[in-house]
């Protein structure tokens, strides 16, 4: 009688206090794989009891592996000492780490997900010691991996060029929206604008206020757009600051139209649906992304996108977005003016392109592809 397939997963990012990008990615794929494959013995490694209390883990075996690791020094201890000890006890057929950090010489096939290499290409965005640790641990983990997953072909190519990984050893599993978005009715859009901007049209940006998101360029371009057009549009910036960003604060202080920039904080679920669906456009000036989930969320919500033309953004948007070089402030101002001046027919055409493109991204598809990779890696043991 054949033994059931046994898969161990790094569930350290399944924080009960709130999920970040890696946490959402872990949950979206793991929840679907556990439901689709009840014949598999799922072993989820977490660093605190509360991370194992998610409903979708009820049929899995949860292992609390100390220490609770929220600092990089504890990440190192957890990945390089605690996880190998747990894997020796569990004896899985394969181990998957959704954050890409892998233990040394575990003796079993290992699969890691690498989302992007921002720590290589933009070291200035991270504290010096943390950036150095990321560069070291990911080079080591990539070398240890039997197979790699990533969330865009752009990052796949980056892994090949940066670490010399063969493309056949990397499988792309695209991200998808954290929830299902939809276009708003005219009345719903009117209600959302009334709530957030007292009825005025607005451009929207969603995400952390980190340097690589390039918000200073957007703020200066928006100010120029206001001066050039005199239109009543506002700029709504959704998210929380993770790092001090002096250039962003400086750009805000130098604005002529500072009162037209609004900060509603973080937005979830229905609030984000309203903010996205009623926006004139989503603005995404980022320098570097692994995928860029807000792009797909906006397209799914029927909202046009203005995005930087670098990194993975052209790949994700295809022909469904207006692309601008990330540092070209005059062109960003022109793009804002262009979108604001579209006729109803022009806007409808861009919206339809986005809706069509958004259908190409599905957590169900990515979960099945991820499971297939894990199953193949286990079979090579």
C-alpha positions in Angstrom: 0.0 0.0 0.0 1.5 3.4 -1.1 2.2 6.0 1.6 0.2 9.2 1.3 2.2 12.2 -0.2 3.5 14.3 2.7 4.1 18.0 2.0 5.7 20.4 4.5 5.1 24.2 4.1 6.6 27.2 5.7 3.5 28.9 7.2 5.4 31.6 9.1 3.7 34.5 7.3 0.2 33.3 8.2 -0.1 36.0 10.9 -3.4 36.2 12.7 -2.8 39.9 13.3 -2.9 40.6 9.5 -1.4 39.3 6.3 1.1 41.1 4.2 2.0 40.2 0.6 3.7 36.9 1.3 1.1 36.0 3.8 -1.7 36.5 1.3 0.2 34.5 -1.3 0.7 31.7 1.2 -2.9 31.7 2.2 -4.3 31.9 -1.4 -2.3 28.9 -2.6 -2.3 26.8 0.5 -6.1 27.1 1.1 -6.8 25.9 -2.4 -4.3 23.1 -2.4 -5.5 21.7 0.9 -9.1 21.8 -0.3 -8.2 20.2 -3.7 -5.9 17.5 -2.4 -7.4 16.0 0.9 -5.5 12.8 0.2 -2.2 14.6 1.0 -0.7 14.9 4.5 -0.1 18.6 4.9 2.3 19.7 7.5 2.4 23.5 8.2 5.3 24.9 10.1 4.5 28.1 12.0 6.4 30.1 14.6 3.5 30.9 16.9 0.3 29.1 17.9 -2.0 31.8 16.5 -0.7 31.4 13.0 -2.0 27.8 12.9 -5.6 28.8 13.8 -6.9 29.6 10.3 -10.0 27.7 9.4 -8.5 26.3 6.2 -5.8 24.5 8.3 -8.2 22.4 10.2 -7.4 19.3 8.2 -3.7 19.9 8.2 -1.1 19.1 10.8 0.2 22.3 12.3 3.7 22.3 14.0 4.6 25.3 16.2 8.3 25.7 15.6 10.0 28.3 17.9 11.3 30.9 18.1 8.7 33.5 17.0 10.7 35.1 14.2 9.9 38.7 13.3 13.5 40.0 13.1 16.0 38.8 10.5 18.4 37.3 13.1 15.5 35.1 14.3 14.5 34.3 10.7 18.0 32.9 10.3 17.8 30.8 13.4 14.3 29.6 12.4 15.2 28.7 8.9 18.7 27.2 9.5 18.2 25.4 12.8 14.5 25.1 13.8 13.1 24.1 10.4 15.7 21.4 9.7 15.0 19.8 13.1 11.3 19.9 12.4 11.7 18.4 9.0 13.8 15.5 10.4 10.9 14.7 12.7 8.1 15.1 10.1 10.0 13.3 7.3 8.0 15.0 4.4 8.5 14.2 0.8 9.0 17.8 -0.1 9.3 21.2 1.6 7.9 24.4 0.2 8.9 27.9 1.4 6.6 30.7 0.0 9.1 33.3 1.1 12.0 31.6 -0.7 14.2 31.1 2.4 15.4 27.5 2.6 17.4 25.5 5.1 20.7 24.1 4.3 21.0 20.3 3.5 17.6 19.2 4.7 17.9 15.9 3.0 14.6 16.3 1.2 13.6 18.1 -2.0 13.0 21.8 -1.5 11.0 24.3 -3.5 11.1 28.1 -2.8 9.2 31.0 -4.2 11.2 34.1 -5.0 8.9 37.1 -5.6 11.5 39.6 -6.8 15.1 40.6 -6.4 14.6 44.2 -5.2 17.3 43.6 -2.6 19.8 43.1 -5.4 18.8 45.9 -7.7 17.7 48.5 -5.2 19.9 48.0 -2.1 19.3 51.7 -1.1 15.7 50.8 -0.3 16.6 48.6 2.7 18.7 49.1 5.9 22.3 48.1 5.0 22.5 45.0 7.3 19.1 43.7 6.3 19.8 44.1 2.6 23.1 42.3 3.0 21.3 39.4 4.7 18.7 39.2 2.0 21.4 39.0 -0.7 23.2 36.3 1.2 20.2 34.1 2.2 18.6 34.2 -1.2 21.8 33.3 -3.1 22.2 30.4 -0.6 18.5 29.4 -0.9 18.5 29.5 -4.7 21.5 27.1 -4.7 19.7 24.8 -2.3 16.4 24.6 -4.2 15.5 21.6 -6.3 13.0 23.9 -8.1 12.0 27.5 -7.9 8.6 29.2 -8.2 8.2 32.9 -9.1 5.3 35.2 -9.9 6.3 36.7 -13.2 8.5 35.9 -16.2 10.3 39.1 -15.5 11.5 37.7 -12.1 12.2 34.3 -13.8 14.5 36.0 -16.2 16.1 38.0 -13.4 16.8 34.8 -11.5 18.5 33.3 -14.5 20.7 36.3 -15.1 21.5 37.1 -11.5 22.1 33.6 -10.2 22.7 31.5 -13.3 19.6 29.4 -12.7 18.4 27.4 -15.7 15.0 28.6 -16.8 13.7 25.0 -16.8 14.3 25.0 -13.0 11.9 27.9 -12.5 8.1 27.8 -12.9 6.0 30.9 -13.1 2.8 31.0 -11.1 1.1 34.3 -11.4 -0.5 36.1 -8.5 -4.2 37.2 -8.6 -6.3 39.7 -6.6 -6.7 39.1 -2.9 -10.5 39.2 -3.5 -12.8 39.4 -6.5 -13.3 43.0 -7.7 -15.9 44.2 -10.2 -16.9 47.4 -12.0 -19.2 49.7 -10.1 -22.5 50.9 -11.3 -22.9 54.6 -11.9 -24.7 55.1 -8.6 -22.1 53.0 -6.7 -19.3 55.1 -8.2 -21.0 58.3 -7.3 -21.5 57.1 -3.7 -17.8 56.2 -3.5 -16.6 59.5 -4.8 -19.0 61.3 -2.4 -17.5 59.3 0.5 -13.8 59.8 -0.3 -13.5 63.1 -2.2 -16.8 64.9 -1.7 -17.8 63.9 -5.3 -14.6 65.1 -7.1 -12.8 62.8 -9.6 -9.6 61.4 -8.3 -6.5 59.4 -9.2 -5.5 56.5 -6.9 -2.3 54.9 -5.7 -2.4 51.8 -3.5 0.6 50.3 -1.6 3.3 50.9 1.0 5.0 54.3 0.9 8.4 52.8 0.3 11.1 54.4 -1.9 10.7 51.9 -4.7 7.0 52.8 -5.1 8.3 56.1 -6.5 5.5 58.2 -5.0 7.6 61.5 -5.2 7.4 61.3 -9.0 3.6 60.8 -8.9 3.1 63.7 -6.4 5.2 66.1 -8.5 3.5 65.0 -11.7 0.1 65.4 -10.2 1.0 68.9 -9.0 2.1 69.8 -12.6 -1.1 68.3 -14.0 -3.2 70.5 -11.6 -1.3 73.6 -12.7 -1.5 72.8 -16.4 -5.2 71.8 -16.5 -7.0 73.4 -13.6 -9.1 70.3 -13.3 -10.7 69.5 -10.0 -9.1 66.0 -9.6 -7.6 64.9 -6.3 -4.9 62.3 -5.6 -5.8 59.6 -3.1 -2.9 57.6 -1.6 -3.9 54.4 0.1 -1.5 52.6 2.5 0.9 53.0 5.4 4.5 54.1 5.5 6.9 51.3 6.2 10.1 53.3 6.1 11.0 56.9 6.5 10.8 58.5 3.0 12.4 62.0 3.1 12.0 62.5 -0.7 8.3 61.8 -0.4 7.8 64.3 2.5 9.8 66.9 0.6 7.7 66.5 -2.6 4.5 66.9 -0.5 5.8 70.1 1.2 6.8 71.6 -2.1 3.4 71.1 -3.7 1.2 74.0 -4.8 -1.9 71.8 -4.6 -1.0 69.9 -1.4 -4.7 70.1 -0.2 -5.7 67.9 -3.2 -3.7 64.9 -1.9 -5.7 62.7 0.5 -4.5 59.9 2.8 -7.3 57.6 3.9 -4.9 55.1 5.4 -5.1 51.4 4.6 -8.3 50.1 2.9 -9.6 46.6 2.9 -12.5 44.7 1.2 -15.5 46.9 0.4 -13.6 50.2 1.0 -10.9 49.2 -1.5 -13.6 48.0 -4.0 -15.2 51.5 -3.8 -11.9 53.3 -4.0 -10.7 51.3 -7.0 -14.0 51.2 -8.8 -14.6 54.9 -8.7 -11.1 56.1 -9.5 -10.3 57.9 -12.7 -7.2 55.7 -12.9 -4.9 53.7 -10.8 -1.4 55.2 -10.8 1.5 52.7 -10.3 4.8 54.5 -10.8 6.9 51.8 -9.0 10.5 51.1 -10.0 10.5 47.4 -9.4 7.9 44.7 -8.6 7.7 41.0 -8.7 4.1 41.1 -9.9 2.1 44.2 -8.8 -1.3 42.8 -7.5 -2.9 46.3 -7.6 -2.6 46.3 -11.4 -4.8 43.3 -11.7 -7.2 44.5 -9.0 -7.7 47.7 -10.8 -8.3 46.0 -14.2 -10.8 43.6 -12.6 -12.6 46.6 -11.1 -12.9 48.3 -14.5 -10.4 51.0 -13.7 -7.8 52.2 -16.2 -4.2 51.9 -15.2 -1.2 54.3 -15.7 2.0 52.4 -14.8 5.7 52.7 -15.0 7.1 51.0 -18.1 9.8 49.1 -16.2 10.2 45.8 -14.4 7.2 43.4 -14.7 4.6 46.0 -15.3 4.5 45.7 -19.1 4.2 41.9 -18.7 1.3 42.1 -16.4 -0.6 44.8 -18.2 0.1 43.7 -21.7 -1.9 46.2 -23.9 -4.3 47.2 -21.1 -2.4 50.1 -19.5 -0.8 53.4 -20.2 2.9 53.0 -19.7 5.3 55.8 -18.7 9.0 55.8 -17.8 9.2 55.9 -14.0 11.3 59.1 -13.7 9.7 61.1 -16.5 7.6 63.6 -14.5 6.4 65.6 -17.5 5.2 62.4 -19.2 3.4 61.3 -16.0 1.7 64.7 -15.9 0.7 64.3 -19.6 -0.6 60.8 -18.9 -2.8 62.1 -16.1 -4.2 64.8 -18.4 -4.6 62.3 -21.3 -6.7 59.9 -19.1 -8.7 62.8 -17.7 -9.6 63.9 -21.2 -10.7 60.6 -22.6 -14.1 60.4 -24.2 -16.6 57.9 -22.8 -15.9 55.6 -25.8 -12.1 55.8 -25.3 -12.4 55.1 -21.6 -14.7 52.1 -22.3 -12.1 50.7 -24.7 -9.4 50.8 -22.0 -11.7 49.4 -19.4 -12.5 46.4 -21.6 -8.9 45.8 -22.3 -8.3 45.6 -18.6 -11.2 43.4 -17.9 -10.0 41.0 -20.6 -6.5 40.9 -19.3 -7.6 40.4 -15.7 -9.2 37.1 -16.6 -5.7 35.7 -17.3 -4.9 35.7 -13.6 -6.3 33.0 -11.3 -5.3 31.7 -7.9 -7.0 28.4 -8.8 -4.7 28.0 -11.8 -1.6 29.0 -9.8 -2.5 26.7 -7.0 -2.7 23.7 -9.3 0.5 24.6 -11.0 2.2 24.9 -7.6 0.9 21.5 -6.5 2.2 19.9 -9.7 5.6 21.3 -9.0 5.6 20.0 -5.4 4.4 16.6 -6.6 7.1 16.3 -9.2 9.8 17.4 -6.8 8.6 14.8 -4.2 8.7 12.1 -6.8 12.4 12.7 -7.4 13.3 11.9 -3.8 
